[in-house]
Amino acid sequence: MQPLSTDDEWLMLGSDGLFDVFSKDELVNFAQRWLETHPRATLCNALVDEAQKRNSKDNVTCMVVFLAYHPGVSGSDSHHSTSHGDPKK
């Protein structure tokens, strides 16, 4: 476990379907690149879509909590989540 710092911009939570096909570093790099050119509100869907493209065999859930408000950033609400797969599993 690592404590949050004032430099942390977001926190990502996900199911094993996401972490089965992404390493932690890959997730961070993907998210940082995505957020450079896309609204925050689209990040979870993009991660779930990419996990499916990588043939994740499990249900995929993603939630990103943005820790600080950044004026001028599209989709600046505090969190977004998305899920795909059978919720009964």
NORJONOR-V71836 format. One record per helix or strand of 3 or more residues. SS is the DSSP state (alpha for helix, beta for strand). FROM is the first residue (numbers start at 1). TO is the last residue. If there is no record, write none. Layout:
SS_FROM_TO ; SS_FROM_TO
This chain:
beta_10_14 ; alpha_16_19 ; alpha_24_37 ; alpha_40_53 ; beta_60_66 ; beta_79_84
